[in-house]
Amino acid sequence: MNRIFVLLVLVSCVAWACDDETSKPQAETDVSEDVVADVDALDTKNPEDATDADVLDDSTDEEVAADLTDDGDTAADGDVYEELVWGPCDTSNWATGYPKPSAAVQCTTVAVPLDYDNPGETLSLSVAVQRANHYPTGRAVFNLAGGPGGGALFQAGTIPLYLSGLRDDFDLVYVDQRGTGNSGYLACSQGYPETGQDWTSCAAEHTALDLDHFLTEDYAHDLNYVRQRLGYDKISLRGGSYGTRVGLEYMRQHPETIAAIVLDGLAPPDVDLFGDDVAMFDYGVDLLVADCAASPACTLVAPDLGTTLANRLQTLTQTPRRIVVSGQATVEDGLTFRIFLEAALYTASFRNRVPRAIQAASNGDNSLWNGIMGDLWGLTVTDGLGAGSGGGSGGGSSLVLPYFPHQLARDYVAPGVFAAVMCAEWFPNSGGVAALETKLAKQTWGMGSMLDLAAACAAWGVSPVAANLRAPVTADVPALLIDGAADLNTPSFWGDQAMTTLTNAHRVIVPWATHSTISVACAADVIVDFLKADGVMAQVDSSCIEALPEPGW
């Protein structure tokens, strides 16, 4: 079973990824007519049908240079470019779970060099902008997607809802990273990879591209190029999950262009992501047990949660229980239990339900745990009759495969970019596959979700990035580093590590929150206020963070 470690910014109200506390949308306003033009200029190719040849733009170096005309737009750097052609965004292939943007969001394409050190071939990036209500203000927030491999434009319908306080004064900008979304989506013909062989097979489909130019540093330079094309002197940025890796690299490469930056759920370049992921499930169980032990309300529900969880795993491993999943008889075995427990720990609304459900199950009442499984599965789960190993090969875990990784990851993340970035940037920080397997063997709960990709990294042919690009980012940019205390995608100790070399950074930990704190209304308010204040933390009231109540157990 391969549960890919996807660094997603979960800002859409899919079945299990949306907390109740969300920001309310403001009334939308249309983009002024002077930036709206021929919609036929926009690409409508299905990204799943794209080939490597489709990724590269037809423009030549001379054509890019010809963009510098006297009758175009003047950029912040003083260069004059051909006027960009704007129109409605192509939403014909939209990620499951993400609401589509309003008509106020307009799209264009920008040609960028494939290799900034050796300009030659170019590729087209899809860019979207929602103008500020008080446009023009000269202020913009560039929104950086998760992944690696997430398309930023998929956020264009949700960011205005969660961060509605930015709408008056900031243009909201979204740039699909090269190889993602409508910027030449790097797909796998068999769908999102589930096994090591899937990853290896997908790699063989992308040999025509130099994937060394589809990495984080390239995206950072692309963002700066787009900043210039759109005419912004300085910009603010908000990145979530892998978007924080992008934001950190932008800080390293172009610090002088940043007004303020928010990094939500940090994934720094110097962490041992593969090694930490091997142990993350055990870390998550230990964290839940510690949180429960520190809470009188939780210990009343589950007096010895750690022992109860361990006993549950042992029991189901030895004697799987029969369950019925939307009418289909199967079993919950030890592996199935681990899969669903891990999934529950990654989302606050499910994590808080685990102690009561597991305690009840240990007393013979599986209804609450069935409810968690059903909600995660999107199906109905009930008790079957008796116990046993029947119900199909692989038990209930065989039914899990079509649902994990979550459909959001399948639609949202370009697997080619995911593999290239992971293998070139984070795998070199690990001790290699053998060391990861040794570490996994020492875990109680871990399932080695990243080992399949790690073993396939050689097939992808990407070179490890230079050591300086895997080093901590040092910068004096006004930055807000915010993490959920219970985040297992990007654990808070990664953010603590990034904090040590950022001299003008401010740290916020949101209690009880998991991945992507933007869905916590209080945290979203702090993010908005920080960006509006251009990073002056003294002007930000973050007292609501400490006042957040303990969750109901």
C-alpha positions as CSV (number, residue, x, y, z in Angstrom):
1,M,0.0,0.0,0.0
2,N,1.5,3.3,-1.1
3,R,0.1,6.4,0.6
4,I,2.0,9.1,-1.2
5,F,3.2,11.9,1.1
6,V,1.5,14.8,-0.7
7,L,2.2,18.2,0.6
8,L,-1.2,19.6,-0.2
9,V,-2.6,22.9,0.9
10,L,-6.1,21.7,1.6
11,V,-8.2,24.8,1.2
12,S,-11.3,23.3,-0.4
13,C,-14.3,21.8,1.4
14,V,-13.9,18.2,0.3
15,A,-15.5,15.6,2.5
16,W,-12.7,15.3,5.1
17,A,-10.4,18.3,4.5
18,C,-12.5,21.3,5.6
19,D,-12.8,22.5,9.1
20,D,-16.0,24.3,10.2
21,E,-14.1,27.5,10.9
22,T,-13.7,29.2,7.5
23,S,-13.5,32.8,6.4
24,K,-16.6,34.2,4.7
25,P,-16.5,35.4,1.1
26,Q,-16.8,39.0,0.2
27,A,-18.7,40.2,-2.7
28,E,-16.7,39.7,-5.9
29,T,-15.9,42.4,-8.3
30,D,-15.1,42.0,-12.0
31,V,-11.7,42.7,-13.4
32,S,-11.7,46.0,-15.2
33,E,-12.4,45.8,-18.9
34,D,-9.0,47.1,-19.9
35,V,-7.4,43.7,-18.9
36,V,-10.0,41.5,-20.6
37,A,-9.3,40.3,-24.1
38,D,-9.6,37.4,-26.5
39,V,-10.4,34.2,-24.7
40,D,-9.3,32.1,-27.7
41,A,-5.7,32.9,-26.7
42,L,-6.0,30.5,-23.8
43,D,-5.0,26.9,-24.1
44,T,-7.8,24.4,-23.6
45,K,-5.7,21.2,-24.0
46,N,-6.7,18.4,-21.6
47,P,-3.6,18.1,-19.3
48,E,-4.0,14.3,-19.1
49,D,-3.5,14.2,-22.9
50,A,-0.4,16.4,-22.9
51,T,3.0,15.0,-24.0
52,D,6.5,16.2,-23.2
53,A,6.5,18.0,-26.5
54,D,3.4,19.9,-25.5
55,V,5.2,21.3,-22.4
56,L,7.6,23.4,-24.4
57,D,6.3,26.6,-25.9
58,D,6.4,27.3,-29.6
59,S,8.0,30.6,-29.0
60,T,11.7,31.1,-30.0
61,D,14.2,33.1,-28.1
62,E,13.9,35.8,-30.7
63,E,10.1,35.9,-30.3
64,V,10.5,36.4,-26.5
65,A,12.9,39.2,-27.1
66,A,10.4,40.7,-29.6
67,D,8.0,41.0,-26.7
68,L,10.0,44.1,-25.7
69,T,8.1,46.6,-27.8
70,D,7.4,50.3,-27.3
71,D,3.6,49.9,-27.4
72,G,3.2,47.3,-24.6
73,D,3.2,47.2,-20.8
74,T,5.9,48.8,-18.8
75,A,7.2,46.4,-16.1
76,A,8.5,47.2,-12.7
77,D,12.1,46.7,-13.9
78,G,11.6,49.3,-16.6
79,D,11.5,46.9,-19.5
80,V,8.6,47.2,-21.9
81,Y,6.7,44.0,-22.9
82,E,4.0,43.2,-25.3
83,E,0.6,43.6,-23.7
84,L,-0.7,40.4,-22.2
85,V,-3.9,39.0,-23.5
86,W,-6.4,38.3,-20.7
87,G,-9.6,36.3,-20.7
88,P,-11.7,33.9,-18.7
89,C,-9.8,31.0,-17.2
90,D,-10.0,27.5,-18.7
91,T,-11.7,25.4,-16.0
92,S,-12.6,22.5,-18.2
93,N,-10.2,20.2,-16.3
94,W,-10.6,21.3,-12.7
95,A,-9.3,19.4,-9.7
96,T,-12.0,17.4,-7.7
97,G,-13.1,19.3,-4.6
98,Y,-11.9,22.7,-5.6
99,P,-14.6,25.3,-6.4
100,K,-14.1,27.1,-9.7
101,P,-13.1,30.8,-9.6
102,S,-15.5,33.6,-10.2
103,A,-15.6,35.7,-13.4
104,A,-13.5,38.2,-11.5
105,V,-10.5,35.9,-12.0
106,Q,-8.9,36.4,-15.4
107,C,-6.2,34.4,-17.0
108,T,-3.3,34.8,-19.5
109,T,-0.1,32.9,-20.5
110,V,3.4,34.1,-20.0
111,A,6.4,32.6,-21.9
112,V,9.4,32.0,-19.7
113,P,12.9,30.6,-20.5
114,L,13.2,26.8,-20.0
115,D,16.7,27.4,-18.6
116,Y,17.5,30.8,-17.1
117,D,21.2,30.2,-17.2
118,N,21.2,29.3,-20.9
119,P,18.1,30.9,-22.5
120,G,16.9,29.1,-25.6
121,E,13.7,27.1,-25.5
122,T,10.7,28.6,-23.7
123,L,7.5,27.3,-22.1
124,S,4.2,28.8,-21.3
125,L,2.9,29.4,-17.8
126,S,-0.7,29.8,-17.0
127,V,-1.3,32.9,-14.9
128,A,-4.5,34.2,-13.2
129,V,-5.2,37.5,-11.4
130,Q,-8.1,38.7,-9.4
131,R,-7.8,42.5,-9.2
132,A,-8.2,44.2,-5.8
133,N,-11.6,45.8,-5.1
134,H,-9.7,49.1,-4.9
135,Y,-7.6,48.4,-8.0
136,P,-5.1,49.8,-8.8
137,T,-3.2,49.6,-5.5
138,G,0.2,48.3,-6.7
139,R,0.0,45.5,-4.1
140,A,-0.3,41.8,-4.9
141,V,-0.2,38.5,-3.1
142,F,1.2,35.6,-5.0
143,N,-0.4,32.3,-3.9
144,L,1.9,29.3,-3.9
145,A,0.4,25.8,-4.2
146,G,1.2,22.6,-2.4
147,G,2.3,19.4,-3.9
148,P,5.0,19.3,-5.2
149,G,3.1,19.5,-8.4
150,G,0.0,21.3,-7.4
151,G,-1.5,23.8,-9.8
152,A,-1.8,27.3,-8.2
153,L,-4.9,28.2,-10.3
154,F,-6.9,25.5,-8.6
155,Q,-6.8,27.8,-5.5
156,A,-8.3,30.8,-7.3
157,G,-11.8,29.8,-6.2
158,T,-10.9,29.2,-2.5
159,I,-8.2,31.7,-1.5
160,P,-10.7,34.6,-1.9
161,L,-13.0,32.8,0.5
162,Y,-10.5,32.0,3.2
163,L,-8.5,35.2,3.0
164,S,-11.3,37.6,2.0
165,G,-9.7,40.4,4.0
166,L,-7.1,40.8,1.3
167,R,-9.6,41.5,-1.4
168,D,-9.8,45.3,-1.0
169,D,-6.1,46.1,-1.2
170,F,-4.4,43.2,-3.0
171,D,-4.5,41.7,-6.4
172,L,-4.5,37.9,-5.9
173,V,-2.1,36.2,-8.3
174,Y,-1.8,32.5,-9.2
175,V,1.0,31.1,-11.4
176,D,0.8,27.4,-12.3
177,Q,4.2,25.9,-11.8
178,R,5.9,24.6,-14.9
179,G,4.7,21.0,-15.4
180,T,1.5,21.5,-13.4
181,G,-2.1,22.6,-14.0
182,N,-2.4,24.4,-17.3
183,S,1.4,24.9,-17.5
184,G,2.1,21.6,-19.3
185,Y,0.8,19.1,-16.7
186,L,3.3,16.2,-16.4
187,A,0.9,13.2,-16.1
188,C,1.3,9.4,-16.0
189,S,-0.6,7.5,-18.6
190,Q,-1.8,4.9,-16.1
191,G,-3.0,7.5,-13.6
192,Y,-1.5,8.6,-10.3
193,P,1.2,6.1,-9.4
194,E,0.4,3.6,-6.6
195,T,3.5,1.4,-6.6
196,G,7.2,1.6,-7.2
197,Q,6.7,0.1,-10.6
198,D,4.1,2.7,-11.4
199,W,6.6,5.4,-10.6
200,T,9.3,3.7,-12.8
201,S,6.9,3.3,-15.7
202,C,5.9,6.9,-15.5
203,A,9.5,8.1,-15.5
204,A,9.9,6.3,-18.9
205,E,7.2,8.6,-20.3
206,H,9.1,11.8,-19.6
207,T,12.6,11.1,-21.0
208,A,12.1,13.8,-23.7
209,L,12.2,16.5,-21.1
210,D,15.1,17.7,-19.0
211,L,13.4,17.5,-15.7
212,D,16.3,19.3,-14.0
213,H,14.5,22.4,-15.2
214,F,11.2,21.6,-13.5
215,L,12.4,22.2,-9.9
216,T,11.8,24.7,-7.2
217,E,14.5,27.1,-8.2
218,D,13.1,27.3,-11.7
219,Y,9.7,28.1,-10.3
220,A,11.1,30.8,-8.0
221,H,12.7,32.5,-11.1
222,D,9.4,32.1,-13.0
223,L,7.5,33.9,-10.2
224,N,10.0,36.8,-10.4
225,Y,9.6,36.9,-14.2
226,V,5.9,37.0,-13.9
227,R,6.1,39.7,-11.2
228,Q,8.0,41.8,-13.7
229,R,5.6,41.1,-16.5
230,L,2.6,42.1,-14.4
231,G,4.4,45.4,-13.3
232,Y,4.7,44.9,-9.6
233,D,7.7,46.5,-7.8
234,K,7.4,44.4,-4.7
235,I,5.0,41.5,-3.9
236,S,3.8,39.6,-0.9
237,L,3.6,35.8,-1.0
238,R,1.5,33.2,0.8
239,G,2.6,29.6,0.4
240,G,1.2,26.5,2.0
241,S,2.9,23.1,2.4
242,Y,5.2,22.6,-0.6
243,G,4.4,26.3,-1.4
244,T,6.5,27.1,1.6
245,R,9.5,25.4,0.0
246,V,8.8,27.7,-3.0
247,G,8.5,30.7,-0.8
248,L,11.7,30.0,1.0
249,E,13.5,29.6,-2.3
250,Y,12.1,32.8,-3.6
251,M,13.4,34.5,-0.4
252,R,16.8,33.1,-1.2
253,Q,16.8,34.2,-4.9
254,H,14.8,37.4,-4.9
255,P,14.6,38.9,-1.4
256,E,14.6,42.5,-2.6
257,T,11.2,42.0,-4.3
258,I,9.3,40.8,-1.2
259,A,7.1,43.1,0.9
260,A,6.1,40.3,3.3
261,I,5.7,36.5,3.1
262,V,3.5,34.0,5.0
263,L,4.7,30.3,5.1
264,D,1.9,28.0,6.3
265,G,3.0,24.4,7.0
266,L,6.7,24.6,6.4
267,A,8.8,22.2,4.3
268,P,12.3,23.6,4.3
269,P,14.9,22.4,1.8
270,D,17.3,21.0,4.5
271,V,15.0,18.6,6.2
272,D,15.3,14.8,5.8
273,L,11.8,14.6,4.4
274,F,12.0,10.9,3.4
275,G,13.5,9.8,6.7
276,D,11.1,11.9,8.8
277,D,8.2,10.5,6.8
278,V,9.1,6.9,7.6
279,A,8.7,7.8,11.3
280,M,5.8,10.3,10.9
281,F,3.0,7.8,11.7
282,D,4.6,6.8,15.0
283,Y,5.2,10.4,15.8
284,G,1.6,11.2,15.1
285,V,0.3,8.4,17.3
286,D,2.6,9.5,20.1
287,L,1.5,13.1,19.7
288,L,-2.2,12.1,19.9
289,V,-1.5,10.0,23.0
290,A,0.4,12.8,24.7
291,D,-2.4,15.4,23.8
292,C,-5.0,13.0,25.2
293,A,-3.0,12.3,28.4
294,A,-2.7,16.1,29.0
295,S,-6.4,16.6,28.7
296,P,-8.7,15.6,31.5
297,A,-11.6,15.6,29.1
298,C,-9.8,13.1,26.8
299,T,-8.5,10.9,29.6
300,L,-12.1,10.6,30.8
301,V,-13.0,9.2,27.4
302,A,-9.9,7.1,26.9
303,P,-7.9,6.5,30.1
304,D,-5.0,4.7,28.4
305,L,-5.2,5.6,24.7
306,G,-1.7,4.3,23.8
307,T,-2.3,0.8,25.2
308,T,-5.8,0.7,23.7
309,L,-4.5,1.6,20.2
310,A,-1.7,-1.0,20.4
311,N,-4.2,-3.7,21.6
312,R,-6.5,-2.8,18.8
313,L,-3.8,-3.2,16.2
314,Q,-2.7,-6.6,17.6
315,T,-6.3,-7.9,17.8
316,L,-7.1,-7.0,14.2
317,T,-3.8,-8.3,12.9
318,Q,-4.5,-11.7,14.5
319,T,-8.2,-11.8,14.0
320,P,-9.6,-9.4,11.4
321,R,-13.2,-8.4,11.9
322,R,-15.9,-8.6,9.3
323,I,-17.3,-5.4,8.0
324,V,-19.7,-4.4,5.2
325,V,-18.7,-1.5,3.0
326,S,-21.6,-0.1,1.1
327,G,-23.0,-3.6,0.7
328,Q,-19.8,-5.3,0.0
329,A,-18.5,-7.8,2.6
330,T,-14.9,-7.6,3.5
331,V,-12.7,-7.4,6.7
332,E,-10.8,-4.8,8.7
333,D,-7.4,-6.3,9.3
334,G,-4.3,-4.8,10.9
335,L,-3.2,-3.1,7.7
336,T,-6.6,-1.6,7.0
337,F,-6.8,-0.3,10.6
338,R,-3.4,1.4,10.2
339,I,-4.3,3.0,6.9
340,F,-7.5,4.6,8.3
341,L,-5.9,5.6,11.6
342,E,-3.1,7.3,9.8
343,A,-5.6,9.1,7.5
344,A,-7.6,10.2,10.6
345,L,-4.5,11.6,12.3
346,Y,-3.8,14.0,9.4
347,T,-7.1,16.0,9.7
348,A,-8.1,17.7,12.9
349,S,-11.8,16.9,12.7
350,F,-11.1,13.2,12.5
351,R,-8.1,13.2,14.8
352,N,-10.2,14.4,17.7
353,R,-12.8,11.6,17.1
354,V,-10.2,8.8,17.4
355,P,-9.9,8.4,21.3
356,R,-13.6,8.0,21.9
357,A,-14.1,5.7,18.9
358,I,-11.1,3.4,19.7
359,Q,-12.1,3.2,23.4
360,A,-15.7,2.3,22.4
361,A,-14.4,-0.3,19.9
362,S,-12.3,-1.9,22.6
363,N,-15.5,-2.3,24.6
364,G,-17.2,-4.0,21.6
365,D,-19.0,-1.0,20.0
366,N,-17.5,-0.3,16.6
367,S,-20.1,2.2,15.5
368,L,-18.0,5.3,16.0
369,W,-14.9,3.8,14.3
370,N,-17.1,2.6,11.5
371,G,-18.3,6.2,11.1
372,I,-14.7,7.5,10.9
373,M,-13.9,4.9,8.3
374,G,-17.0,5.6,6.3
375,D,-16.5,9.4,6.3
376,L,-12.9,8.9,5.2
377,W,-13.9,6.4,2.5
378,G,-17.0,8.3,1.4
379,L,-18.9,5.1,1.8
380,T,-21.1,3.4,4.5
381,V,-19.3,1.0,6.9
382,T,-21.2,-1.3,9.2
383,D,-20.3,-4.4,11.2
384,G,-20.4,-7.8,9.5
385,L,-21.1,-11.1,11.1
386,G,-18.4,-12.7,13.2
387,A,-14.7,-12.4,12.7
388,G,-12.3,-14.0,10.2
389,S,-9.9,-13.5,7.4
390,G,-12.5,-13.8,4.6
391,G,-13.9,-11.0,2.4
392,G,-11.5,-11.0,-0.5
393,S,-7.8,-10.9,-1.1
394,G,-6.0,-8.4,1.0
395,G,-8.9,-7.8,3.3
396,G,-10.3,-4.3,3.6
397,S,-7.0,-2.8,2.5
398,S,-7.7,-4.0,-1.1
399,L,-10.8,-1.8,-1.1
400,V,-8.8,1.2,0.1
401,L,-6.5,1.3,-2.9
402,P,-9.1,3.1,-5.2
403,Y,-9.5,5.8,-2.5
404,F,-6.0,6.5,-1.2
405,P,-4.2,8.7,-2.0
406,H,-7.2,10.9,-1.8
407,Q,-8.9,11.9,-5.0
408,L,-7.8,15.5,-4.4
409,A,-4.2,14.4,-4.6
410,R,-4.8,12.5,-7.8
411,D,-6.4,15.4,-9.6
412,Y,-4.4,18.2,-8.1
413,V,-0.8,17.0,-8.2
414,A,1.2,16.5,-11.4
415,P,3.1,13.3,-10.6
416,G,6.0,14.2,-12.9
417,V,6.7,17.3,-11.0
418,F,6.1,15.6,-7.7
419,A,8.7,12.9,-8.5
420,A,11.3,15.3,-10.0
421,V,11.2,17.7,-7.0
422,M,11.2,14.9,-4.4
423,C,14.0,13.0,-6.0
424,A,16.2,15.9,-6.9
425,E,15.7,18.0,-3.8
426,W,14.8,15.9,-0.8
427,F,15.9,12.4,-1.5
428,P,19.5,13.5,-1.4
429,N,19.0,14.5,2.2
430,S,18.2,11.0,3.2
431,G,20.6,8.1,3.8
432,G,19.3,6.2,0.8
433,V,16.8,3.4,0.4
434,A,18.6,0.9,2.6
435,A,18.8,3.4,5.5
436,L,15.1,4.2,5.1
437,E,14.2,0.6,5.2
438,T,16.2,0.1,8.3
439,K,14.5,3.0,10.0
440,L,11.1,1.7,8.9
441,A,11.8,-1.6,10.6
442,K,12.2,0.1,13.9
443,Q,8.7,1.7,13.7
444,T,5.6,0.4,15.4
445,W,3.1,1.9,13.0
446,G,5.0,3.2,10.0
447,M,4.2,1.9,6.5
448,G,6.9,3.4,4.4
449,S,4.7,5.4,2.1
450,M,7.7,7.1,0.4
451,L,9.8,4.1,-0.1
452,D,8.3,3.2,-3.5
453,L,9.1,6.6,-4.9
454,A,12.6,6.5,-3.2
455,A,13.4,3.2,-5.0
456,A,12.2,4.7,-8.3
457,C,14.2,8.0,-8.1
458,A,17.1,6.7,-10.2
459,A,14.6,6.0,-13.0
460,W,13.6,9.7,-13.1
461,G,17.1,10.8,-14.1
462,V,17.1,14.0,-12.2
463,S,20.3,15.3,-10.8
464,P,20.5,16.1,-7.1
465,V,20.3,19.9,-6.7
466,A,23.5,21.7,-5.6
467,A,24.2,21.6,-1.9
468,N,23.6,25.4,-1.6
469,L,20.0,24.8,-2.7
470,R,19.5,22.2,0.0
471,A,21.0,24.5,2.7
472,P,18.8,26.5,5.1
473,V,17.5,29.7,3.7
474,T,19.1,32.8,5.3
475,A,17.1,36.0,4.8
476,D,16.0,39.2,6.5
477,V,12.5,39.4,4.9
478,P,9.4,40.0,7.0
479,A,8.0,36.5,7.3
480,L,5.3,34.8,9.3
481,L,6.0,31.1,9.9
482,I,2.8,29.4,10.9
483,D,2.1,25.7,11.7
484,G,-0.5,23.5,13.1
485,A,0.6,21.9,16.3
486,A,-0.8,18.5,15.2
487,D,0.4,18.7,11.6
488,L,1.9,15.5,10.3
489,N,2.3,16.5,6.6
490,T,4.7,19.3,7.6
491,P,5.4,18.8,11.4
492,S,6.0,22.0,13.4
493,F,9.6,21.0,14.2
494,W,10.4,21.6,10.5
495,G,9.1,25.2,10.9
496,D,11.2,25.5,14.1
497,Q,14.2,24.5,12.0
498,A,13.5,27.0,9.3
499,M,13.1,29.8,11.8
500,T,16.7,29.6,13.0
501,T,18.1,31.3,9.9
502,L,15.4,33.9,9.2
503,T,16.3,37.0,11.1
504,N,13.0,38.9,10.5
505,A,10.6,36.0,11.0
506,H,7.8,35.6,13.5
507,R,6.5,32.2,14.7
508,V,2.9,31.1,15.3
509,I,1.8,27.6,16.3
510,V,-1.9,27.0,16.0
511,P,-3.0,24.6,18.8
512,W,-4.8,21.4,17.8
513,A,-4.6,22.3,14.1
514,T,-3.3,19.9,11.5
515,H,-2.2,20.7,8.0
516,S,-2.9,24.1,6.4
517,T,-4.0,26.5,9.1
518,I,-5.8,28.7,6.6
519,S,-9.0,26.8,7.4
520,V,-8.9,28.0,11.0
521,A,-10.6,31.4,11.0
522,C,-8.4,32.9,13.7
523,A,-5.2,31.8,11.8
524,A,-6.6,33.2,8.6
525,D,-7.2,36.6,10.2
526,V,-3.6,36.6,11.5
527,I,-2.3,35.8,8.0
528,V,-4.4,38.6,6.4
529,D,-3.4,41.2,9.0
530,F,0.3,40.3,8.7
531,L,0.2,40.8,4.9
532,K,-1.8,44.0,5.1
533,A,0.8,45.3,7.6
534,D,3.6,44.4,5.2
535,G,5.0,42.1,7.8
536,V,5.0,44.5,10.8
537,M,4.0,42.0,13.5
538,A,3.5,44.8,16.1
539,Q,0.4,45.8,14.0
540,V,-1.0,42.2,14.2
541,D,-3.3,41.0,16.9
542,S,-2.6,37.3,17.3
543,S,-4.3,36.9,20.7
544,C,-7.0,34.7,19.3
545,I,-4.5,31.9,18.7
546,E,-3.9,31.4,22.4
547,A,-7.6,31.6,23.1
548,L,-8.5,28.7,20.7
549,P,-10.5,26.2,22.7
550,E,-9.5,22.6,23.3
551,P,-11.4,20.3,20.8
552,G,-14.2,18.2,21.9
553,W,-13.1,14.6,22.4
